[in-house]
Amino acid sequence: LAAPRVATKNTHGTGCSLSSAIAAGLARGEGMGAAVRNAKAWVTAAIAAADRFSVGHGHGPVHHFHRYY
């Protein structure tokens, strides 16, 4: 699942967020392929929005709630 690289240092939590999003998709009844594609799209958008969310120092978290604010 290729995607353009997002220029941000805020990537903390990407792996856990991706696996949780896949599990949530499966729990909603999505097939494995759809769950992975949807999770990847969501995490990519969360990484792209991460610079709008400033928390702590160093590598900050992705913006999990990018759809809402």
N, C-alpha and C positions, 0 to 999 in steps of 0.2 A: 504494500500500500504506500506508494510513493507520494510525497507531498513536497512542495517547496520549503526550504529551510526558512524558519522565522528568526529574524535577528532580535534576540532578547536574551537576557541573562536569567530571566525568571522562568525556570523550568523545574523547580522543585515539585515533586509529586506527580510527574507525568506517568510513570509506570504504574503506580497504585491507582491513579485516576483512570487510566486506560483499562486496567483489568477489572475495576469496579464497574465501569460503564459497560464493558462486555457482559459481565455477570448480570447487570440490571436488564440489558437487552434480552438476554436468554430467559430471565425470569418473566419478562413481558411476553414471551412466546415467540420472539424473533428467532429465525434460523441462525446458525453459527455465522454464515457469511454476512448476513444483514447486521447482526449484532456487532461484529468486528468493524465493518465499514462505518456504521453509525457512530460507534465509539471513537474510531479514529478521526472522523470528521469533527466530533465534539471536542476531543482533546486538542486537535489542531487549532480550532477556533479559540479554545481556552488559552493556548500558548500565545496566539496572535494578540489576544486582549490582555495578556499578563502585565504589560507595561502600564496599563491604566490602574493597576492595583498595586499599591505600595505598602509592603509589610516587611518589617525587620531589615536586616542587612545581608549583603551577599546575594546568593541565588534565592530569589523570592519564589512564591508559589505561582502556579498557573491561576488564571481567573476562572474558577469553577462556575461562577454565576454570571458569566459574560452576556448571556441572553437577557438578563434582567436589569443590569446596570453596568 
